[in-house]
Amino acid sequence: MAEKHVANREVLWVALNVSPDFCQVGNTIVPFDIARTLNQDKVLYARSVFARGQPVMMLDSVARGVMGNAGRGVESFVSQNQGHVWVRSGSTTVYAEGRPLARHLDQCLMNAELDGVPLDSDIAAADP
């Protein structure tokens, strides 16, 4: 059985932060756990490659919004639906539509603002 499972738009897949998202709430800095179900596609999910009937995620796919924080991110300056989940790593051997396929446990940038780059453009230019 495969060690890593392909990421797709199914509601059962969730991106979770590995370290707290620190937000300013009033005058206090509060650590939050954040998450996002991957069925909230914003941009750059596959158009022609599907797994179990759902578009797969690839490097630079973006899921809309995050759940679980409040206030304003200390670094990102965004929270909840203003920040997104941006896939930042993928397979070194399997590609979809010319981009590395995203899998279970691949890294994502959580609460990403994307530096103001429009999400319908090439977001690789916004690499942090």
Backbone as CSV, one residue per row, in Angstrom:
resi,resn,N_x,N_y,N_z,CA_x,CA_y,CA_z,C_x,C_y,C_z
1,MET,0.837,-1.180,0.000,0.000,0.000,0.000,0.884,1.246,0.000
2,ALA,0.456,2.278,-0.668,1.225,3.516,-0.771,1.343,4.212,0.579
3,GLU,2.482,4.858,0.798,2.679,5.609,2.034,1.945,6.937,2.005
4,LYS,1.876,7.545,0.823,1.220,8.843,0.698,0.057,8.726,-0.271
5,HIS,-1.065,9.291,0.092,-2.294,9.222,-0.680,-2.462,10.532,-1.442
6,VAL,-2.952,10.472,-2.671,-3.152,11.677,-3.467,-4.149,12.612,-2.770
7,ALA,-3.864,13.906,-2.801,-4.781,14.905,-2.244,-5.762,15.313,-3.336
8,ASN,-7.035,15.360,-2.976,-8.036,15.808,-3.933,-9.098,16.628,-3.211
9,ARG,-10.168,16.960,-3.920,-11.175,17.871,-3.393,-12.204,17.191,-2.492
10,GLU,-11.986,15.975,-2.066,-12.938,15.312,-1.176,-12.998,16.023,0.173
11,VAL,-14.187,16.078,0.750,-14.387,16.770,2.017,-13.672,16.088,3.177
12,LEU,-13.342,14.806,3.067,-12.710,14.129,4.198,-11.239,14.490,4.364
13,TRP,-10.622,15.123,3.392,-9.216,15.518,3.514,-9.122,16.901,4.136
14,VAL,-8.181,17.049,5.068,-8.047,18.290,5.827,-6.582,18.693,5.889
15,ALA,-6.315,19.975,5.685,-4.982,20.529,5.937,-4.975,21.033,7.378
16,LEU,-3.934,20.670,8.135,-3.794,21.087,9.533,-2.463,21.785,9.725
17,ASN,-2.454,22.805,10.586,-1.180,23.464,10.867,-0.315,22.594,11.773
18,VAL,1.011,22.697,11.606,1.928,21.932,12.452,2.477,22.780,13.590
19,SER,2.312,24.072,13.498,2.668,24.975,14.590,1.534,25.990,14.709
20,PRO,1.361,26.588,15.873,0.233,27.503,16.060,0.285,28.699,15.109
21,ASP,-0.897,29.172,14.758,-1.045,30.415,14.013,-1.256,31.497,15.070
22,PHE,-0.302,32.393,15.206,-0.385,33.423,16.230,-1.136,34.627,15.683
23,CYS,-2.209,35.002,16.394,-3.049,36.123,15.979,-3.147,37.146,17.102
24,GLN,-3.258,38.397,16.694,-3.485,39.452,17.667,-4.989,39.593,17.854
25,VAL,-5.435,39.365,19.079,-6.839,39.500,19.441,-6.891,40.578,20.510
26,GLY,-7.363,41.750,20.138,-7.294,42.892,21.045,-5.836,43.245,21.274
27,ASN,-5.399,43.267,22.525,-4.005,43.567,22.852,-3.199,42.319,23.185
28,THR,-3.753,41.142,22.911,-3.121,39.881,23.285,-2.777,39.058,22.048
29,ILE,-1.612,38.382,22.083,-1.236,37.439,21.036,-1.712,36.055,21.477
30,VAL,-2.535,35.414,20.641,-3.154,34.133,20.987,-2.762,33.083,19.945
31,PRO,-2.274,31.893,20.377,-1.979,30.816,19.419,-3.258,30.052,19.068
32,PHE,-3.457,29.798,17.788,-4.628,29.057,17.318,-4.190,27.849,16.510
33,ASP,-4.946,26.761,16.617,-4.835,25.658,15.673,-5.767,26.000,14.523
34,ILE,-5.289,25.826,13.292,-6.133,26.116,12.141,-6.201,24.898,11.231
35,ALA,-7.255,24.831,10.437,-7.485,23.707,9.533,-8.306,24.181,8.341
36,ARG,-8.374,23.338,7.325,-9.232,23.607,6.166,-9.545,22.292,5.477
37,THR,-10.819,22.017,5.251,-11.169,20.871,4.421,-10.787,21.220,2.989
38,LEU,-10.328,20.237,2.243,-9.780,20.517,0.914,-10.836,20.583,-0.179
39,ASN,-12.104,20.534,0.196,-13.156,20.685,-0.804,-13.459,22.151,-1.093
40,GLN,-12.726,23.044,-0.502,-12.919,24.483,-0.685,-11.923,25.030,-1.699
41,ASP,-11.956,24.516,-2.933,-10.947,24.925,-3.903,-11.115,26.384,-4.307
42,LYS,-9.997,27.054,-4.367,-9.954,28.452,-4.786,-9.370,28.541,-6.185
43,VAL,-8.227,27.910,-6.401,-7.581,28.016,-7.711,-6.549,26.913,-7.887
44,LEU,-6.285,26.583,-9.116,-5.207,25.694,-9.541,-5.346,24.247,-9.085
45,TYR,-6.571,23.767,-8.861,-6.797,22.334,-8.750,-6.762,21.804,-10.185
46,ALA,-6.536,20.525,-10.357,-6.461,19.951,-11.706,-7.791,20.115,-12.439
47,ARG,-7.695,20.331,-13.734,-8.895,20.429,-14.570,-9.178,19.126,-15.299
48,SER,-8.138,18.298,-15.475,-8.323,17.089,-16.283,-7.897,15.798,-15.580
49,VAL,-7.422,15.889,-14.331,-6.965,14.701,-13.603,-7.793,14.579,-12.323
50,PHE,-8.377,13.390,-12.128,-9.290,13.171,-11.010,-8.892,11.921,-10.232
51,ALA,-9.174,11.925,-8.927,-9.015,10.742,-8.077,-10.337,10.559,-7.346
52,ARG,-10.915,9.397,-7.457,-12.220,9.109,-6.866,-13.261,10.151,-7.273
53,GLY,-13.183,10.611,-8.527,-14.177,11.528,-9.075,-13.979,12.989,-8.727
54,GLN,-12.901,13.332,-8.020,-12.656,14.721,-7.615,-11.336,15.218,-8.198
55,PRO,-11.242,16.521,-8.541,-9.982,17.065,-9.052,-8.853,16.883,-8.036
56,VAL,-7.672,16.516,-8.521,-6.526,16.360,-7.624,-5.886,17.712,-7.354
57,MET,-5.120,17.758,-6.267,-4.351,18.950,-5.915,-2.917,18.739,-6.354
58,MET,-2.275,19.843,-6.723,-0.897,19.805,-7.188,-0.132,20.939,-6.517
59,LEU,1.172,20.987,-6.760,1.968,22.108,-6.279,1.296,23.401,-6.725
60,ASP,1.117,24.328,-5.819,0.494,25.637,-6.024,-1.025,25.619,-6.044
61,SER,-1.677,24.470,-5.802,-3.129,24.486,-5.614,-3.435,25.273,-4.341
62,VAL,-4.576,25.947,-4.316,-4.954,26.765,-3.163,-6.372,26.403,-2.731
63,ALA,-6.531,26.081,-1.442,-7.851,25.864,-0.851,-8.283,27.162,-0.183
64,ARG,-9.538,27.512,-0.354,-10.080,28.795,0.110,-10.244,28.830,1.632
65,GLY,-9.665,29.849,2.269,-9.891,30.117,3.677,-9.264,29.113,4.633
66,VAL,-9.315,29.443,5.913,-8.921,28.537,6.990,-9.974,28.641,8.089
67,MET,-10.023,27.640,8.953,-10.972,27.643,10.070,-10.182,27.590,11.372
68,GLY,-10.642,28.330,12.373,-10.091,28.148,13.698,-9.329,29.305,14.286
69,ASN,-9.086,30.366,13.555,-8.365,31.482,14.164,-9.264,32.705,14.234
70,ALA,-8.803,33.699,14.933,-9.559,34.940,15.076,-8.553,36.067,15.190
71,GLY,-9.015,37.265,15.113,-8.088,38.386,15.177,-7.339,38.522,13.874
72,ARG,-6.082,38.949,13.956,-5.267,39.189,12.765,-3.950,38.458,12.930
73,GLY,-3.542,37.718,11.895,-2.290,36.981,11.951,-1.109,37.897,12.210
74,VAL,-0.212,37.501,13.126,0.949,38.319,13.475,1.856,38.518,12.268
75,GLU,2.081,37.462,11.463,2.913,37.587,10.265,2.095,37.821,9.010
76,SER,0.987,37.110,8.858,0.215,37.177,7.613,-0.725,38.374,7.566
77,PHE,-1.116,38.889,8.722,-2.077,39.987,8.851,-3.466,39.614,8.347
78,VAL,-3.743,38.319,8.184,-5.059,37.866,7.738,-5.572,36.793,8.687
79,SER,-6.860,36.504,8.614,-7.422,35.398,9.384,-8.633,34.836,8.666
80,GLN,-8.972,33.620,9.023,-10.123,32.881,8.535,-10.210,32.908,7.014
81,ASN,-11.277,33.419,6.423,-11.451,33.321,4.975,-10.588,34.278,4.174
82,GLN,-9.818,35.136,4.825,-8.887,36.000,4.098,-7.581,35.273,3.802
83,GLY,-7.255,34.269,4.602,-6.049,33.472,4.391,-6.420,32.153,3.740
84,HIS,-5.473,31.554,3.047,-5.768,30.340,2.289,-4.729,29.260,2.572
85,VAL,-4.982,28.045,2.090,-4.051,26.924,2.202,-3.391,26.753,0.839
86,TRP,-2.084,26.957,0.782,-1.321,26.967,-0.470,-0.374,25.768,-0.459
87,VAL,-0.566,24.821,-1.361,0.277,23.622,-1.428,1.681,24.023,-1.878
88,ARG,2.697,23.685,-1.058,4.074,24.115,-1.330,5.030,22.969,-1.629
89,SER,4.571,21.711,-1.533,5.429,20.584,-1.908,4.567,19.499,-2.528
90,GLY,5.229,18.569,-3.200,4.488,17.496,-3.852,5.421,16.364,-4.239
91,SER,4.905,15.445,-5.013,5.652,14.272,-5.444,6.837,14.664,-6.326
92,THR,7.911,13.910,-6.211,9.060,14.126,-7.103,8.979,13.229,-8.331
93,THR,7.988,12.334,-8.356,7.901,11.383,-9.472,6.553,11.359,-10.184
94,VAL,5.494,11.860,-9.562,4.164,11.808,-10.173,3.672,13.230,-10.416
95,TYR,3.265,13.478,-11.657,2.830,14.814,-12.059,1.415,14.763,-12.617
96,ALA,0.707,15.866,-12.489,-0.605,16.040,-13.110,-0.588,17.411,-13.768
97,GLU,-0.939,17.458,-15.026,-0.962,18.720,-15.767,0.371,19.460,-15.655
98,GLY,1.468,18.694,-15.606,2.809,19.270,-15.587,3.309,19.740,-14.237
99,ARG,2.532,19.542,-13.179,2.953,19.975,-11.840,3.007,18.778,-10.903
100,PRO,3.907,18.809,-9.900,3.982,17.707,-8.933,2.639,17.497,-8.231
101,LEU,2.237,16.259,-8.102,0.991,15.896,-7.449,1.125,16.080,-5.942
102,ALA,0.123,16.675,-5.299,0.111,16.830,-3.838,-0.430,15.551,-3.212
103,ARG,0.152,15.192,-2.054,-0.218,13.964,-1.372,-0.410,14.208,0.114
104,HIS,-0.930,13.190,0.774,-1.063,13.201,2.223,0.298,13.519,2.844
105,LEU,0.344,14.448,3.753,1.524,14.896,4.494,2.469,15.803,3.703
106,ASP,2.130,16.192,2.476,2.936,17.207,1.797,2.686,18.556,2.469
107,GLN,3.668,19.438,2.397,3.581,20.698,3.122,2.747,21.743,2.393
108,CYS,2.006,22.494,3.215,1.190,23.606,2.739,1.529,24.829,3.575
109,LEU,1.360,25.984,3.007,1.460,27.226,3.755,0.046,27.562,4.202
110,MET,-0.161,27.630,5.505,-1.498,27.886,6.046,-1.692,29.377,6.280
111,ASN,-2.918,29.839,6.093,-3.285,31.242,6.294,-2.503,32.148,5.352
112,ALA,-2.248,31.661,4.144,-1.450,32.398,3.164,-2.244,33.549,2.572
113,GLU,-1.605,34.686,2.470,-2.216,35.862,1.867,-1.792,35.978,0.415
114,LEU,-0.720,35.298,0.040,-0.188,35.258,-1.327,0.348,36.597,-1.799
115,ASP,0.722,37.450,-0.861,1.373,38.729,-1.166,0.626,39.557,-2.189
116,GLY,-0.686,39.503,-2.176,-1.486,40.320,-3.066,-1.526,39.844,-4.503
117,VAL,-0.896,38.714,-4.810,-0.915,38.193,-6.177,-2.319,37.676,-6.469
118,PRO,-2.949,38.125,-7.555,-4.287,37.625,-7.872,-4.261,36.109,-8.016
119,LEU,-5.245,35.440,-7.443,-5.242,33.988,-7.429,-5.536,33.365,-8.784
120,ASP,-5.873,34.156,-9.790,-6.059,33.590,-11.122,-4.810,33.778,-11.972
121,SER,-3.711,34.229,-11.356,-2.447,34.396,-12.076,-1.460,33.329,-11.615
122,ASP,-0.240,33.386,-12.112,0.789,32.421,-11.723,1.290,32.779,-10.334
123,ILE,0.828,32.058,-9.308,1.194,32.419,-7.941,2.591,31.975,-7.569
124,ALA,3.275,31.261,-8.441,4.661,30.892,-8.144,5.508,32.143,-7.957
125,ALA,5.100,33.255,-8.533,5.825,34.519,-8.393,5.751,35.059,-6.973
126,ALA,4.816,34.571,-6.164,4.642,35.064,-4.798,5.368,34.206,-3.783
127,ASP,6.266,33.343,-4.230,6.951,32.408,-3.343,7.565,33.139,-2.162
128,PRO,7.175,32.763,-0.909,7.698,33.473,0.267,9.165,33.184,0.518
